Amino acid sequence: MMQNYALLFGGALFVAGSIITFVFKPKQALILLNRLGLRVNSGAAGTPPRSLSPGRGKKEKALKESASHCKTLNPDYSDILPPSCRDAFHDLYEELPTDLKNLYKDADNLVKGHYGTDPEKKPFYIPHDKPYQEWSDDLVLPTGITVREARLLGDFPNYAALSGVPLPEEYKNFDIDKALPRPYRPFRWAYHQTMSLMKLDTDFWLELEKSYKSRIAQRKSLNANNPKLVLQTLPGSELACKELMEMCLQFMVARYPHYFSLDLQYKDDGRSGETTHAVFNNGILGTEVDLKTTDPMVVLLENVPEDFGVMLRNPEDGGYYLRAGLICSALGWNVDTKIGKRLNEVHEPVPDYAEKMRFSMDRFFAKFPTSKPIQRGSWGFEIDEPLFMPPGDPHEAYRSYQLDPAQLPITRCNLRVDWQTLRRLPLSGAIIFNFKGLFTPITEFADEPYVPKLALKVLREGKGSIMEYKGTWHVQHVVGPWLEEAARRQEELGTVEVGWEEKTLEESPWFPGWEIKWRSQQGF
């Protein structure tokens, strides 16, 4: 009898405690239910509102906290669109083809009349998985441009005016046989998993250096031997791939005119911007590319030493999905393992992404304008220079053990930086993630103020899950002591003050005096 009363009393306490937890601590309640193996529909509490205004800070904070404990949550951003690019047509009007001038006012009224109204008509409902050729002319792209307008603009329109990002300045003294990448050292302390976004210097969107010829040859070989792992495109990405290719070539011609040129001939009726002849001349490789017959992503593969991920908006949920990819320098993944996935699924292996970054990244992508491209970097320490290492690659074995220091001189240890940029395309509204793998011998740090001590701090005291993801353990026993000695030497020489406390450098992602060193080494 007493046992029954005890059980009843204990049950009552559990129920009362559960009610209090649910009412006053819903976040803890979700954790409790998850631990009990109970499935909970948290959509009502955890899904962000369709319109996320700056004045809802407290609500957004609560949603962010909730999302960190609901990794499977897929917020609905279907009513959030990026800033419109329609105003750019006002400045471009005089150079528009005749048919587009005649269409412009009617299309303008069409877009303005439907923008945010009459959800049944869904003018922004661009098919996510249908080929571009099947899209209706009266549909509106996420940036406010109609499909018919995009078609009439034709080939190589004025993307600088459409996007608000000017073409780069000519690099007059550039020499491809001497050029070095800028010395990125993206070490931070305190080291937390954040987006770490910086404004992009648009003159360096596509950065060429002396490995150009060998990298292009390597990319072509990788694609020939592993086509499914390197290059894939899905239906609906055709416009974005063409747009990306044209913007890259416009950039290359403007930045390096002594190496590249475009030969374009347009229809002489002036009614649209369609070309009858389009050839890209590559003076470094001595090639001519027929752009009318060559797939846009193949053009990029064979001429631009960058990797590209094409993220397109799904109208069903407003999320961004990888719909095309050209990836030749990935470690531990490849296009085939990521294609078709949503942004958070692409980043699933990244430590703390779901808990700390997903909410911010989803919102950032939803509202990202064309006029404000950004950059960031990731890094790791490697043996030699592994550029492309899909799962199962023989080089992966190096990460499972530590070589005897006698077999691993510091000269074999390199910093690998994947310098990344993000920008939105003005017609398709695609967000382009591009990056390239850059390798620097660790020994270069010797004369770079603060870099050895800062890198050592991160290597030895960085969060365990993040450092494990970076895969630094296999070289730590060699790189760590070398950095320690280099840091001590800099203090002896007075390059770094004794007792300096490690912190992110003001010059980040570089270091004091970086430009002098860089220009001195490459000679211009």
N, C-alpha and C positions, 0 to 999 in steps of 0.2 A: 504493500500500500504506500509506504513511504517512498519507495522507488518510483512509483507512478507519479506522486506529487512532485518529486524532484525532476522527473522528466518533463512534466507539464510546466513547472516553473522555469526550467532551462529553455524549453521551447518558446515560452512567452518572452523571455529575455532576448532570444535570437530574433523573433519577429519584431519586437520593439526596436532592437538595434538596427535591424535591416531597414525599417521604415525611416528611422532617423538618418541612416546613411543615404537612402535614396532621395530623401527630401533635401538634406543639407549638403551631402557630398556625392553628387551623381557620378563624378569621375571614379571615385573609389568603388561605387556600386558596380560600374561596368567591369572593373578589374575583378571584383568578387565573383560576379556572374561568370566571367570568362574562366576563372579558376575552378568553378563548379561545373564547367563543361556545358553551360546553358547558352543557347544562341539568343541574342537580343537584337531586335531591329532598332538601331540607334539613329535611323535616318532623320526622324523628326527633330532630335536634339543636336545631332552632329553635322547635318548638311548645311553648308553656308547658304544664306539667302541668295536669290537670283541677282540682286543688285547689292554689291558690297560698297557702300559709300564710306568716305573717310570719317564721317561722324559717328560711326558705329564701332569705335575702338574697343569698348568693353565687351560687346557681343562677339566681335571677331576674336578677341583674346580667349574667350570661353570656348568658342568653336575650335580654335587652334589646339587648346588643351585637350578637348574631347577627341579631336582627330588623332592626336598622338597615341591614344589608346585604342583606336579603331582602325587598324592598318588596312582593313578591307574596305573602308569607307570610300565611295566614289562621289565626291561632291558634284553638284550640278551647276555648271557654268554656261549653260546653253543660251542664257539671255545676256551674257557679257561679251561684248565685241570690242576689238581693238579700235583705237582712234581712226576715223575715216581719212582716206587719202583723196577724197573727191575735190577738196579745195585746190589740190595741185593742178587740176584741169584748168582752173581759171588762169594760172600763169602759163600753161602750156597751149592755150587755145589757138594761138596763131600758127603753131607748128603742127597742129593735129591734121590728119588726113581729112579730105572733104566729107566723106561719109560719116566720120566720127564727129565732125563739127555739126552736121545736120542732126545727128542723134543726140548730141550732148544735152540740150535743154530738156528734151523729152525724158531721157534717162535720168537726168538730175531730179526731175519731178517724180519719176517713178521711185527712185531710191528714198527721197525725202518723204514721200507719201506713205511708204511702208516701213520706214525705219522705226522699229519698236512698236508697231501697231499691227492689228489684225493677225494674230498668231496662226490663224488657219492658212493664210497664204504663204507664210514662211519664206519670204523672199531671200533670206540668207541660208536657206536649207540646201547648201551645195552638197550633192551626193558624195558621200565619203569614199565609196568603193566603186563608182562608175567611171569609166574612161572619160577624159575631158571632152572628147569628140561627141559624146552623147549628152552633154550638159545643154540645157535649154538656154537660149540667148537672154531671156529676161530674168534669169537668176542673178542674184547679187553676191559677189565675193565678200569675205569677212571685212575687207578694208573699204567697202562701199562702192566698188567698181562693178559694173554689170559684166556678165560674161561676153555679151556682144561688144562692149567697149574694149575689153581685153583682146578680143579677136581682131578688131579693127586697128588697134594700136600696132599689131603685127610684130615685126622682128626688130629687136634692138631699139625700143623707144627710149625716151629720156628718163632713165631710171633714177638719175640723181635728183631731178625735179620731182618725180613721183614719190620718192621715198623721203626727201628732205636731207639726204646724206650726199654731200658733194663728192665728185670724183677726186681722186688723190692728186697731189702735186707731183709733177714729173721728178723722178729721182735722177738728176742730171749726171752725177759722177758714178753711178752704180756700175759695178763690174762683177758679172756673174761668176767669174773665175776666182774672185777674192772675197766675195761677200760672206759675212758671218751673221747668224741670227743674233738679235739683241740678247744680252746675257741675263736671261730670266732666272731669278732666285726667289721663288714664291714661298719662302719660309715665314711662318707667323708664330708668334708667341704672345699671349696664351693661345694654344692651338685647339680650337673647337671646330666641329663640322658645321660650316656655314656656307652660304652661297659665295661670299667674298667677291662680289661683282664690282668691276671698275669700268669707267667710261672708256670706250675704245678710241684709240688714235686711229682714225679711219684711213690715214695714209699707209698703215701697216696691217690692213685687213688681210691681205695675202702677201706674206713675207717670203721673198725668194732669197736663197743663199747658194753657196758654191756646190752643195751636194745635189743641185737641181737635176742634172743629167742622170746621175746614178739612182736617185730616188724615183724618177719617172720610169727608168728601166726596171727597177725593182717592182714598182706598182703594176706594170704591164705583165711581168712574170707571175706575180701573185694572182692576178686576175685570170691569167691563162691556166694556171694550175689549180686554183681554188675559186672558180667563178661564183659559186653560190655563197661562199663565205665572205666575199669582198664586195659584190655589187648586186643589189636587188632593187627593183621598183615595183610598186603595187598600183593597180588602177586608181585613177584620181590624182596621181602625182605628176602627170605629164606637164601641165602648165607650170607647176613649181620648178620642175627640173629644167625646163627650157628657160624660164625666167632666171634661175640661178646661174645657168651656164652663160647667158648673155651678160648678166651683171659682172660675173668674174672676168669675162673677156674684155668688157669695157674698162674694168679696173686695170687689167694687165697692160692694155694699150695706152691708157693715160699715165700709168706709173712708170712703165718701162718702154717708151715708144721706140727706143733704139734697138729693141729686141722683138717687139710684137706689133702687128698691124691687122686691121680688118679691111677686107675688100667687099663692100656691100653695094648691090645695085637693086633699086626698088622699082616696082611697077611704075610705068611712066604716066598712068592715068591719075595719080595723086588721090585716089579714092580710099586707099587703105595703106597701112605701113608694111605690107608684105613685100619681102624681097624675092627677086628672081634668081639672084646669085649672092652667095654668102660664103666667104673663105677666110679662115684665120691663118695668118702667116706667123710661124714660130721660127724666129731667127736663131735661137739657141740650138734647137734640134734640127733646123734646116728642113722643116716640114710645112706642108699646106693641108689644111683640114677643110673638107667640104661640109659646111654646117647644115646644108639642106639634106644631106643623106646620112650623116653620122649622129648616132644617139647622143643627146646632150650630156649624159653621165659618162659616156665613153670619152667625149671631148675633154671633160674635166679630169678623168683618170689619166689621160695621156698628155696633159698640158699643165695642170695645176697641182702642185705637190701638197695638197691639203686633203683631209678627210671631211666628208659632208654627211650630216644626218638631216633629212627633210621631215620636219614635224608638221602635220596638218591637223586642222581643227575638225573634230567630229561634231556635227550639228546636234546629234542626239544628246550629248552630255557637255558639250563645250570643251572637252578635254583634248589634249594634243597627242597624236599618235605618230610613231615612226612609219612613214609610208614609202620612203625611199632612202637608201643608204649607200655610200661609197666609202668603205672603211678599210684602209690598208695598214694601219699602225695601231691596232688594238692589242692589249695584253689580257688574255683570259676570256675574251668574248669575240664575237664576229657579227656580221650583219644577220646571218641566218638565225642567231639566238635572240635577236632583238626586234626584227622586222614585224610590224603590225601591232606592237605593244604600246600601251599608254605610257606617258612620261614616268609615272611612279614605278611601273613595271620594268621599264628600262633600267631604272636606278635601284632595283630591288636588292642587289648585293651590297650596296653602299651603306656602311655603318651609319646609324642615326638618321638616315634619309627620311624614313617614314615618320619618325617621332619629331624631328626638328626642322625638316626642310620641305616636306611635301606640300603642306598648306601654302607656304610662301611661294614655292615654285609654280604651283598650279595657278595661283592668283597672278603671279608675275607674267606667266605665259598668256593668260587670258587678256590682260590689259597692255601688253608690251607694244609700244608704238614703233613705226618704221624708222623714225628719225633719231632714235637713241640706242644704237648698237652698243653692246657691252663686251667685256673680256674678263677672263679669269684663268687660273692655271692650276693644274694638279701635278704632282711630282712623285718620284720614287728613286731608289738607288738600284742600279742594275750591274750585273756582270756582263761586260762587253756592250753590244748595242742591239738588243732584241727589239725589232721594230714591230713585227706581226707575230703574235704568239697565241694562236687559238688553243682551246683546251686540248691537251694531249700532245702539244708540241714538245719535242725533245728538250728544248731549253728550259721547260718548266721544271725539270728534275733539279736544276740548280737551286731552286727555292726550297727544296725539302731537306737540305743539309748544308753545313758550313764547311767549305773547303779549308784544308790546312793553309794557314797564312803563307807558307812557303810556295804553295801552288796558286795563290791569289794575291799577286802584287797590287798595290794601290792603283797602278796604271791601268789595270783591267776594270776598275770600278768607276762607274759613270753616274752622273745625275741625269735622269730622264725627266724632262718637263713636257707635258702635253698642254701647249698654250691654246686656249679655246676662245672662240668668239661666238656671240649670239646676235642675230639680227633678223628682223621681219622683212619679208619681201612685200612690195607695195601692191602687186596685182593679186596673186594667189593668197596672200596673207599667211603663207607658210613661215614658220620660224626655222631658220637655218642654224644648225650647230656645226661649226667646223673647227678642226684642230689639226695640229701636226706634232709629231714626236721629235723632240730636239735632245741631243745627247751632248753632255759636257764632261770632260774628265774631272774627277773630284779634285785633282791637283791644281786646277785653275782657281780654287778657293783661296790658295795660299796668300795672294796679294789683294784679296777682296775684303775690305774692312768689315768686321763683325760677322761675316758669313759663316766662318768655321764654328764660332761659339754658338751662334743661333741655331745652326743646323744640328750641332751636337745636342743642344737642349731638347729639340724636338725628337731627335732620334732616340734619346735615352728616357725621356719623360713624357712623350706624347701618349695619348690615350691608347691603351692596348689594342682595342678592336680596330682603331683606325690604322695603327702601324702594322697590324697583321694584314689588313686589307691592302696596304701599300706593298707588303712583301719585302720589308727591309732587313728582316732577321738574317737572311743568308749572307749578307755582306757586313752586318753590324760589327762583327768581331775584328774586321780589318778597317772599316771606315771610321768607327768610333775612336780608336786610339790615334789615327792619323789626324782627325779633326781636333782632338784634344791637344795634340802637339802643335798644330797650326795655330790654334787659338792662343796657346801659351806664347808662341813665337811672336804673334801680333802684339801682345801685351809688352813683351820685351823690347820690341822695336818702337813702341809708342803709337802704333797704328790704332790700337784700341786701348782706352783707358782701363787701368787695373780696377777691378770691381764692377765693371759695367754689367748691369742686369739685363738679361736677355729680354727683348721685346721686338715687335714688328718694326722694321726700319721705316723711316719717313719716306725713303726712296722706293719702297716696295712697289712692284716685284723685283726691283733692282737693288743697288747698293751705292754708297757714296763713291763718286768717281767712275761710275760704270761707263758713261758715254766716252770719256777720254780713253779708257782701256779698249773699248769696243772699236772705236774709230782707229786707234793706233794699230790694233791687231790686223784689221782688214785693209788699212791703208787709204781709206777715204771716208 
